[in-house]
């Protein structure tokens, strides 16, 4: 039975049949359409952008996608040599390195007694990301606002745990977009702005208490990095702050909810 545009706009529901089909049920309880399960998925023939870990050893290469964790062999054809040369130039032989590329999936001829399998053909190589991992593709598990963010890294340098009762933290409040942080010696405050064009701190000020040891230098680096922040990313329970050039300036970890 054909369904008019008015019919399609009315509430509908799905009903599963014993043979695996789905019946689209209209507002009067009638079957509008029956959907059958496909045995095989339609293959995507065109290249697509892939981000994952690349591995090369001798004449064998593999690629593991960040999002799915699935691993495929890489065919030694097309522009595979560009990827391999960049990999070897990093001196990373026998190690997994993050890569972005344009890849196309092809079916391999199955060996006797084995099912068919897929491989990747590299149609376009973008770049390697030495030292990076797939962590950036992990879903956020912490909230940006009203979370007690503890500072753990400044410009690639780890921040040691404080021996005292207070440690460097950066709570961000949704009320008034306020930030009231503590650098380990001095308190700081200001506002933050976020939108489609990035993430910025505005009007940051700090108390001027004299700090013992290297605490003062650490706080100065912390404040400079905050003022240079242009984008943010939450990866799992970590907050990454980057500058306009994409460089990681500050890394925080979520400790607990911040109660104002």
BAFI-3210 file (N, C-alpha, C; in Angstrom, 3 decimals, decimal comma, padded with zeros to 6 digits):
// residues 260
n [1|2|3|4|5|6|7|8|9|10|11|12|13|14|15|16|17|18|19|20|21|22|23|24|25|26|27|28|29|30|31|32|33|34|35|36|37|38|39|40|41|42|43|44|45|46|47|48|49|50|51|52|53|54|55|56|57|58|59|60|61|62|63|64|65|66|67|68|69|70|71|72|73|74|75|76|77|78|79|80|81|82|83|84|85|86|87|88|89|90|91|92|93|94|95|96|97|98|99|100|101|102|103|104|105|106|107|108|109|110|111|112|113|114|115|116|117|118|119|120|121|122|123|124|125|126|127|128|129|130|131|132|133|134|135|136|137|138|139|140|141|142|143|144|145|146|147|148|149|150|151|152|153|154|155|156|157|158|159|160|161|162|163|164|165|166|167|168|169|170|171|172|173|174|175|176|177|178|179|180|181|182|183|184|185|186|187|188|189|190|191|192|193|194|195|196|197|198|199|200|201|202|203|204|205|206|207|208|209|210|211|212|213|214|215|216|217|218|219|220|221|222|223|224|225|226|227|228|229|230|231|232|233|234|235|236|237|238|239|240|241|242|243|244|245|246|247|248|249|250|251|252|253|254|255|256|257|258|259|260]
n.u [000,838|000,636|001,982|000,990|002,408|001,337|000,692|003,266|004,243|002,936|002,833|004,841|005,790|008,108|008,059|009,341|009,808|009,586|011,352|013,404|012,854|011,756|008,774|007,195|004,943|001,956|-000,103|-002,659|-002,265|-001,615|000,518|002,985|005,378|007,833|010,941|013,772|016,464|019,808|022,094|024,770|026,759|026,619|029,428|031,841|033,389|034,988|037,925|038,572|039,039|041,298|042,276|044,720|046,843|049,950|052,047|055,138|057,231|059,903|058,736|056,104|053,062|050,771|047,604|045,782|042,671|041,703|039,114|037,588|039,372|039,959|042,034|043,930|045,720|048,096|048,195|050,981|051,152|050,004|050,297|051,726|054,476|055,132|054,060|055,542|058,213|058,116|057,578|059,881|061,772|061,389|062,679|061,283|061,076|059,372|057,549|054,377|052,879|051,070|049,003|047,600|045,608|044,434|042,463|041,542|039,334|039,820|039,025|040,698|042,089|040,889|042,667|042,965|040,392|039,981|038,102|037,056|038,974|039,732|041,751|043,793|044,331|046,571|045,702|046,282|048,656|048,813|050,089|052,440|052,176|054,298|054,820|052,218|048,998|046,038|044,449|043,142|040,814|039,192|036,082|034,628|034,610|034,367|032,983|033,258|032,546|032,211|033,918|036,687|039,656|042,850|046,133|048,531|050,506|052,690|053,464|054,584|056,070|055,983|053,930|054,793|053,262|051,833|053,268|051,910|048,623|047,196|046,892|047,778|044,954|042,095|039,130|036,172|033,429|030,020|028,321|028,242|030,494|032,981|036,362|038,293|041,201|044,005|047,409|049,202|050,583|049,679|046,425|044,197|042,080|039,321|037,644|036,122|035,650|033,811|033,183|032,223|034,493|036,585|038,307|038,788|040,584|039,828|040,784|042,488|043,789|046,126|047,024|049,779|051,580|054,662|056,564|058,004|060,992|060,720|058,131|057,115|058,088|056,821|054,144|054,112|054,597|052,333|050,268|050,948|050,541|047,804|046,827|047,513|045,855|043,759|042,083|040,239|040,033|038,407|039,465|038,590|039,029|040,578|041,649|042,646|044,479|045,173|047,263|046,956|048,392|047,992|049,542|050,060|049,575|048,744|047,805|045,243|043,762|040,693|039,435|037,323|033,889|033,330|032,228|030,657]
n.v [-001,188|002,165|005,085|008,277|011,652|012,800|010,564|009,509|011,376|010,925|009,290|006,332|002,870|000,151|-003,302|-006,422|-009,308|-012,925|-013,948|-012,173|-009,829|-006,365|-004,742|-001,815|-000,046|001,680|004,521|003,472|000,867|-000,626|-002,388|-000,599|-000,808|-003,303|-004,260|-005,943|-007,914|-007,401|-009,744|-009,272|-006,357|-003,301|-002,497|000,088|001,649|003,830|005,795|006,660|008,904|007,905|007,306|006,123|003,553|002,789|000,192|-001,164|-003,681|-005,135|-006,421|-006,280|-004,716|-003,078|-001,727|-000,125|000,943|003,869|004,417|002,013|000,025|-002,088|-004,170|-004,227|-005,751|-003,997|-003,304|-003,603|-001,382|001,230|004,338|003,380|003,347|006,002|006,289|004,293|005,214|007,616|006,561|004,961|006,976|008,172|006,540|004,525|001,768|-001,308|-000,407|000,903|003,683|006,688|007,583|009,459|009,012|008,453|005,815|002,785|000,038|-003,339|-006,630|-009,613|-012,441|-015,443|-017,840|-021,414|-023,010|-020,901|-017,971|-015,125|-012,068|-008,641|-005,893|-002,928|-000,398|002,146|005,142|007,784|009,531|011,322|012,307|011,410|011,033|011,190|009,946|010,456|009,042|006,968|008,186|010,633|010,086|008,943|008,801|011,526|011,395|013,005|016,073|019,378|021,639|022,577|020,671|019,460|020,171|018,914|020,077|018,503|018,609|020,879|022,399|019,977|019,165|017,301|017,965|017,864|016,081|017,912|018,372|019,520|020,389|021,521|021,638|022,358|023,442|023,797|024,857|025,198|027,197|027,063|029,120|032,296|031,829|031,526|031,247|030,012|029,472|027,652|027,840|026,396|028,007|030,659|032,163|032,392|034,045|034,688|034,808|032,603|031,914|030,160|028,684|028,122|029,066|028,526|028,320|030,399|032,178|034,982|038,105|037,183|037,122|037,159|036,466|037,872|036,501|035,633|032,893|029,780|028,047|026,417|027,036|029,542|029,973|027,856|028,585|030,943|029,920|028,362|030,304|031,779|029,839|029,385|031,884|031,745|029,847|028,444|026,477|023,620|020,234|017,352|014,303|011,239|011,249|013,498|016,870|018,737|021,549|023,633|025,781|028,379|027,298|024,647|023,311|021,317|022,780|022,688|020,102|018,521|016,527|015,003|015,240|015,481|016,513|020,010|022,040|025,028]
n.w [000,000|-000,907|000,676|001,597|001,778|004,059|005,545|006,050|007,829|010,150|013,438|013,686|014,056|014,598|013,893|014,696|012,744|012,683|010,816|010,766|009,440|009,325|010,061|009,078|010,865|010,541|011,705|012,019|012,593|010,423|008,091|006,575|005,208|004,477|005,677|004,678|005,946|004,900|003,627|003,075|003,561|001,707|-000,129|000,245|-002,252|-002,820|-001,870|001,568|004,360|006,805|010,163|012,215|013,685|012,327|011,095|010,210|008,981|007,548|004,549|005,208|006,207|008,410|009,468|011,996|012,879|014,669|015,704|015,656|016,420|014,837|012,780|009,747|006,995|004,926|001,535|-000,653|-002,673|-004,968|-003,342|-001,221|-000,754|-000,086|002,484|003,818|003,512|004,988|007,492|008,016|007,992|010,413|012,107|013,316|013,115|013,452|015,339|016,420|014,862|014,835|012,107|009,370|006,535|003,133|002,410|000,720|000,742|-000,045|-001,237|-000,411|-002,088|-000,912|001,073|000,702|002,436|004,188|005,207|003,140|003,263|004,196|002,985|003,056|000,689|000,198|-000,936|-000,698|001,129|004,119|006,698|009,343|012,914|015,131|018,395|019,163|020,044|019,749|021,559|021,314|020,001|021,789|023,564|025,450|028,967|031,103|032,320|031,007|032,523|035,975|037,022|038,826|037,690|037,605|037,199|035,191|033,273|031,629|028,686|027,738|029,913|032,871|035,742|039,035|041,779|044,431|047,638|049,670|051,061|048,991|045,455|041,990|040,317|038,126|038,116|036,175|035,917|035,028|035,589|034,699|033,215|034,551|035,741|038,328|039,438|040,920|041,259|042,769|044,416|044,118|043,719|040,939|038,527|036,284|033,112|030,699|027,220|024,785|021,626|018,188|017,020|018,687|021,905|024,594|027,158|029,158|030,577|032,673|035,933|038,682|042,092|043,998|045,643|047,194|046,024|046,943|045,868|042,702|042,188|041,481|038,851|037,572|037,859|036,346|033,784|033,526|033,556|031,256|029,294|029,570|028,739|026,090|025,074|022,588|021,784|022,958|024,224|025,329|026,392|027,252|030,648|030,658|030,110|027,419|026,464|023,795|021,743|019,184|017,100|017,349|019,179|022,062|025,130|027,819|030,067|031,818|034,442|035,391|038,639|040,576|041,076|041,124|043,583|043,821]
ca.u [000,000|001,408|001,750|001,106|003,307|000,678|000,844|004,649|004,528|002,257|003,650|004,999|006,626|008,694|007,738|010,269|009,205|010,378|012,399|014,397|012,397|011,138|007,566|006,892|003,528|001,379|-000,907|-003,862|-001,864|-001,394|001,905|003,263|006,540|008,600|012,375|014,465|017,870|020,775|023,092|026,068|026,701|027,099|030,808|032,215|034,517|035,832|038,829|038,069|040,095|041,468|043,221|045,008|048,227|050,604|053,167|055,887|058,356|060,318|057,787|054,740|052,545|049,437|046,957|044,732|041,850|041,529|037,733|037,073|040,388|040,118|043,335|043,966|046,997|048,185|048,750|052,192|050,838|049,576|051,300|052,217|055,881|055,209|053,836|056,654|059,409|057,942|057,674|061,287|062,537|061,236|063,428|060,303|060,911|058,862|056,704|053,147|052,933|049,801|049,054|046,358|045,775|043,257|042,569|040,453|039,259|039,707|038,934|041,823|041,768|041,015|043,468|042,122|039,855|039,836|037,106|037,617|039,412|039,920|043,028|043,737|045,230|046,803|045,549|046,835|049,294|048,795|051,259|052,587|052,111|055,156|054,574|050,788|048,279|044,626|043,696|042,302|039,549|038,400|034,968|034,772|033,914|034,269|032,336|034,139|032,129|031,995|034,828|037,963|040,725|044,197|047,191|049,514|051,563|052,824|054,382|055,267|056,782|055,046|053,825|054,831|052,224|052,194|053,397|050,980|047,216|046,599|047,612|047,297|043,667|041,433|037,686|035,465|032,043|029,079|027,652|029,069|031,694|034,093|037,432|038,985|042,198|045,070|048,616|050,086|051,063|048,786|045,108|043,980|040,674|039,005|036,509|036,447|034,674|033,936|032,258|032,690|035,802|037,644|038,151|039,712|040,499|039,830|040,939|043,092|044,608|046,657|047,585|051,230|052,263|055,990|056,521|059,287|061,495|060,360|056,686|056,829|058,330|055,767|052,901|054,247|054,412|050,919|049,468|051,251|049,894|046,366|046,563|047,730|044,911|042,839|041,165|040,261|039,534|038,308|039,768|038,382|038,919|041,657|041,374|043,801|044,394|046,143|047,334|046,428|049,161|047,653|050,482|049,559|050,208|048,398|046,985|044,655|042,969|039,516|039,512|036,001|033,030|033,682|031,031|030,937]
ca.v [000,000|003,396|005,973|009,678|012,438|012,973|009,295|009,356|012,312|010,474|008,367|004,975|002,025|-000,998|-004,598|-007,447|-010,577|-014,103|-014,193|-011,102|-008,633|-005,315|-004,189|-000,437|-000,041|003,008|004,961|002,660|-000,507|-001,321|-002,487|000,334|-001,273|-004,391|-004,126|-007,218|-007,846|-007,748|-010,725|-008,603|-004,902|-002,673|-002,080|001,439|001,460|005,026|006,011|007,458|009,336|006,981|007,714|004,947|003,196|002,128|-000,668|-001,700|-004,541|-005,795|-006,151|-006,407|-003,492|-003,203|-000,480|-000,352|002,154|004,364|004,381|000,654|-000,885|-003,199|-004,156|-004,776|-005,670|-002,922|-003,794|-002,910|-000,844|002,629|005,240|002,782|003,699|007,289|006,014|003,514|006,057|008,529|005,732|004,597|008,200|008,487|005,571|003,848|000,404|-002,271|000,224|001,498|005,142|007,249|008,087|009,806|008,682|008,112|004,390|002,084|-001,350|-004,329|-008,019|-010,458|-013,804|-016,296|-019,058|-022,606|-023,316|-019,701|-017,049|-013,927|-011,027|-007,313|-005,207|-001,494|000,173|003,556|005,969|009,103|009,611|012,682|012,514|010,635|011,815|010,482|010,225|010,546|007,768|007,075|008,701|011,767|009,589|008,378|009,679|012,258|010,824|014,056|017,303|020,544|022,559|022,097|019,558|019,895|019,758|019,027|020,272|017,417|018,814|022,205|022,388|018,690|018,861|016,859|018,769|016,916|016,201|018,800|017,726|020,184|020,021|022,094|021,351|023,203|023,022|024,771|024,620|026,071|027,281|027,455|030,352|033,448|031,371|031,944|030,329|030,375|028,430|027,733|027,366|025,748|029,054|031,801|031,970|033,152|034,094|035,344|034,251|031,861|031,973|029,050|028,698|027,405|029,586|028,136|028,387|031,441|032,738|036,441|038,847|036,388|037,832|036,257|037,099|038,049|035,942|035,100|031,431|029,150|027,095|026,607|027,213|030,779|029,764|026,960|029,353|031,862|029,114|027,974|031,470|032,102|028,830|029,658|033,054|031,379|028,806|028,772|025,357|022,633|018,911|016,419|012,937|010,439|012,129|014,482|018,107|019,221|022,922|023,867|027,151|028,565|026,449|023,258|022,700|021,050|023,647|022,251|018,900|018,360|015,324|015,253|014,626|015,393|017,651|021,235|022,671|026,453]
ca.w [000,000|-000,962|001,813|001,218|002,626|005,349|006,268|006,505|008,905|011,351|014,250|013,204|014,906|013,914|014,476|014,205|012,335|013,057|009,818|010,836|008,743|010,119|009,477|009,450|011,206|010,490|012,862|012,147|012,827|009,157|007,644|005,486|004,445|005,090|005,446|004,763|006,336|003,871|004,041|002,992|003,500|000,487|000,026|-000,166|-003,165|-002,903|-000,734|002,687|005,273|007,918|011,201|013,016|013,949|011,195|011,506|009,067|009,305|006,300|003,463|005,731|006,807|008,990|009,887|012,996|012,963|016,031|016,175|015,841|016,916|013,904|012,112|008,394|006,280|003,929|000,276|-001,101|-004,000|-004,985|-002,737|000,018|-000,546|000,602|003,900|004,354|003,606|006,121|008,697|008,234|008,264|011,835|012,889|014,148|012,652|014,409|016,353|015,908|014,773|014,384|010,738|008,691|005,120|002,353|002,165|000,036|001,189|-001,118|-000,777|-000,776|-002,491|000,283|001,014|000,809|003,750|005,004|004,673|002,510|004,192|003,619|003,133|002,744|-000,309|000,509|-002,132|-000,425|002,449|004,662|007,550|010,569|014,154|016,083|019,805|019,439|020,107|019,385|022,706|020,939|019,472|022,873|023,935|026,702|030,119|032,114|031,861|031,051|033,578|037,339|037,290|039,418|036,779|038,199|036,213|035,205|032,288|031,023|027,546|027,662|031,158|033,909|036,963|040,156|042,783|045,528|048,947|050,576|050,934|047,793|044,226|040,890|039,783|037,257|038,001|035,248|036,341|033,990|035,993|034,346|032,505|035,394|036,086|039,564|039,563|041,909|040,611|043,721|045,315|043,972|043,132|039,709|038,146|035,023|032,412|029,477|026,141|023,859|020,514|017,003|016,622|019,605|023,361|025,032|028,494|029,109|031,823|033,736|036,916|039,700|043,276|043,862|046,795|046,901|045,984|047,211|044,881|041,295|042,077|040,775|037,421|037,080|037,755|035,215|032,569|033,519|033,175|029,857|028,458|029,612|027,912|024,683|024,695|021,494|021,567|024,042|023,874|026,452|025,961|028,441|031,814|030,548|029,388|026,676|025,996|022,732|021,238|017,833|016,185|017,621|020,115|023,398|026,122|029,168|030,185|033,144|034,647|036,225|039,959|041,203|040,803|041,845|044,138|044,022]
c.u [000,866|001,030|001,960|002,066|002,690|000,835|002,243|004,981|003,863|003,138|003,665|005,839|007,130|008,326|008,646|009,514|010,136|011,514|013,459|013,994|011,820|009,922|007,380|005,385|003,029|000,495|-002,170|-003,541|-001,602|000,098|002,101|004,357|007,206|010,059|013,039|015,934|018,765|021,787|024,477|025,860|027,180|028,512|030,994|033,481|035,486|036,774|038,171|039,230|040,112|042,518|043,449|046,492|048,786|051,828|053,822|057,053|058,686|059,323|056,337|054,330|051,125|048,922|045,820|043,968|041,629|040,107|037,251|038,070|040,633|041,409|043,237|045,405|046,932|048,843|049,959|051,956|050,359|050,664|051,779|053,656|056,033|055,035|055,022|057,918|059,310|058,089|059,131|062,142|062,447|062,057|062,534|060,091|060,435|058,005|055,468|053,242|051,599|049,961|047,658|046,598|044,413|043,394|041,334|040,500|039,053|039,626|040,132|041,324|041,940|041,932|042,548|041,693|039,647|038,794|037,783|037,994|039,655|041,352|042,817|044,763|045,350|046,758|046,120|047,396|049,306|050,019|051,274|052,542|052,957|054,863|053,107|050,190|046,849|043,795|042,763|040,956|038,680|037,268|035,222|033,989|033,773|033,636|033,307|033,830|031,931|032,755|036,126|039,092|042,076|045,239|048,234|050,653|051,517|053,855|055,227|056,025|055,782|055,081|053,796|053,685|052,709|052,260|052,427|049,554|046,573|047,503|047,043|046,016|043,061|039,953|037,058|033,979|031,162|028,345|028,565|030,332|032,957|035,124|038,128|039,974|043,160|046,304|049,575|050,641|050,114|047,453|044,982|042,500|040,497|037,765|037,011|035,311|034,895|032,843|032,843|034,074|036,893|037,275|039,208|039,501|040,633|040,026|041,529|043,974|045,042|047,124|049,107|051,977|053,619|055,972|057,923|059,688|061,090|058,875|056,331|057,013|057,248|054,470|052,952|054,038|052,954|050,051|049,695|050,563|048,386|046,012|046,728|046,721|043,949|041,832|041,307|039,667|039,504|038,465|039,664|038,159|040,054|041,192|042,667|043,533|045,530|046,131|046,855|047,170|048,894|048,586|049,827|050,305|049,969|047,558|046,542|043,971|041,829|039,655|038,133|035,181|033,437|032,402|031,350|030,327]
c.v [001,227|004,299|007,405|010,394|012,683|011,727|009,152|010,276|011,909|009,489|006,968|004,186|000,857|-002,264|-005,649|-008,729|-011,728|-014,361|-013,096|-009,836|-007,631|-004,790|-002,760|-000,339|001,401|003,318|004,133|001,185|-001,303|-001,352|-001,587|-000,207|-002,398|-004,267|-005,475|-007,018|-008,237|-008,742|-010,089|-007,100|-004,412|-002,146|-000,652|001,316|002,635|005,120|006,873|007,825|008,418|007,522|006,504|004,704|002,365|001,368|-001,242|-002,538|-005,361|-005,423|-006,295|-005,103|-003,747|-001,833|-000,818|000,947|002,563|004,145|002,973|-000,289|-002,063|-003,048|-004,827|-004,823|-004,550|-003,488|-002,957|-002,449|000,593|003,485|004,697|003,196|005,033|007,112|005,280|004,363|007,019|007,772|005,409|005,811|008,616|007,551|004,740|002,389|-000,541|-001,674|000,806|003,012|005,637|007,864|008,493|009,621|008,518|006,642|003,826|000,612|-002,271|-005,711|-008,807|-011,833|-014,722|-017,490|-020,263|-022,872|-022,118|-018,769|-015,864|-012,891|-009,730|-006,840|-003,748|-001,178|001,661|004,357|007,360|009,151|011,065|012,946|011,493|011,588|011,104|010,911|010,327|009,142|007,988|007,695|009,842|011,333|008,972|009,326|010,348|011,557|011,842|015,288|018,466|021,403|021,834|020,808|020,124|019,329|019,985|019,109|019,166|017,646|020,233|022,115|021,118|018,297|018,443|017,785|017,813|017,151|017,067|018,030|018,321|019,765|020,536|021,835|022,199|022,643|024,151|024,421|025,657|026,039|027,726|028,734|031,545|033,080|031,794|030,835|030,868|029,263|028,658|027,096|026,629|026,720|030,247|031,391|032,844|033,112|034,830|034,720|033,424|032,010|030,776|029,143|027,943|027,858|029,277|028,308|029,345|031,771|034,254|037,019|038,054|037,250|036,844|037,061|037,102|037,596|035,381|033,577|030,860|028,217|027,444|026,879|028,468|030,650|028,879|027,725|030,333|031,125|028,702|029,122|031,846|031,118|029,030|030,833|032,761|030,360|029,284|027,657|024,377|021,334|018,070|015,008|012,045|011,345|013,149|015,687|018,577|020,648|023,162|025,319|027,194|027,729|024,961|022,576|022,498|021,906|023,142|020,976|018,760|016,998|015,644|014,514|014,416|016,581|018,829|021,888|024,117|026,914]
c.w [000,000|000,198|001,371|002,141|003,993|006,202|006,842|007,657|010,211|012,130|013,660|014,188|014,066|014,656|013,849|013,898|012,681|012,084|009,790|010,116|009,739|009,367|009,990|009,627|011,259|011,676|013,067|012,358|011,562|008,818|006,429|004,584|005,202|004,676|005,667|005,120|005,151|004,419|004,072|002,934|002,145|000,725|-000,456|-001,000|-003,150|-001,703|000,335|003,598|006,490|008,882|012,092|013,146|012,796|011,690|010,258|009,579|008,070|005,201|003,919|006,399|007,300|009,372|010,835|013,204|014,410|016,539|016,483|016,499|015,999|013,110|010,746|007,884|005,250|002,681|-000,130|-002,539|-003,831|-004,320|-001,387|000,305|000,174|002,106|004,506|004,504|004,784|007,440|009,016|008,554|009,722|012,716|013,784|013,751|013,748|015,498|015,676|015,963|014,225|012,999|010,286|007,201|004,456|001,954|001,492|000,449|-000,016|-000,496|-001,282|-001,211|-001,280|000,046|001,191|002,247|004,648|004,391|003,992|003,571|003,430|003,824|002,745|001,667|-000,004|-000,780|-001,946|000,979|002,904|005,530|008,681|011,753|015,217|017,521|020,168|019,467|019,631|020,504|022,327|020,395|020,554|023,247|025,279|027,799|031,241|031,489|031,972|032,266|034,901|037,640|037,858|038,564|037,441|037,103|036,326|034,212|031,741|029,911|027,492|028,914|032,231|035,115|038,146|041,114|043,933|046,831|049,961|050,334|049,654|046,590|043,107|040,277|038,956|037,157|037,065|035,613|035,190|034,327|035,739|033,608|033,251|035,549|037,328|039,863|040,704|041,305|041,508|044,736|045,312|043,356|041,886|039,374|036,843|034,427|031,219|028,485|025,225|022,806|019,344|016,568|017,632|021,065|023,891|026,501|028,386|030,505|032,962|034,639|037,986|040,898|043,159|045,112|046,376|047,024|046,193|046,076|043,461|041,095|041,286|039,273|036,812|036,897|036,589|033,891|032,414|033,019|031,720|028,917|028,439|028,699|026,425|024,187|023,614|021,232|022,718|023,540|025,130|025,901|027,189|029,632|031,838|029,726|028,749|026,220|025,003|022,316|019,791|016,803|016,417|018,603|021,474|024,404|027,546|029,106|031,635|033,228|035,607|037,544|040,563|040,758|041,672|042,315|044,473|045,343]
res [x|x|x|x|x|x|x|x|x|x|x|x|x|x|x|x|x|x|x|x|x|x|x|x|x|x|x|x|x|x|x|x|x|x|x|x|x|x|x|x|x|x|x|x|x|x|x|x|x|x|x|x|x|x|x|x|x|x|x|x|x|x|x|x|x|x|x|x|x|x|x|x|x|x|x|x|x|x|x|x|x|x|x|x|x|x|x|x|x|x|x|x|x|x|x|x|x|x|x|x|x|x|x|x|x|x|x|x|x|x|x|x|x|x|x|x|x|x|x|x|x|x|x|x|x|x|x|x|x|x|x|x|x|x|x|x|x|x|x|x|x|x|x|x|x|x|x|x|x|x|x|x|x|x|x|x|x|x|x|x|x|x|x|x|x|x|x|x|x|x|x|x|x|x|x|x|x|x|x|x|x|x|x|x|x|x|x|x|x|x|x|x|x|x|x|x|x|x|x|x|x|x|x|x|x|x|x|x|x|x|x|x|x|x|x|x|x|x|x|x|x|x|x|x|x|x|x|x|x|x|x|x|x|x|x|x|x|x|x|x|x|x|x|x|x|x|x|x|x|x|x|x|x|x|x|x|x|x|x|x]
***
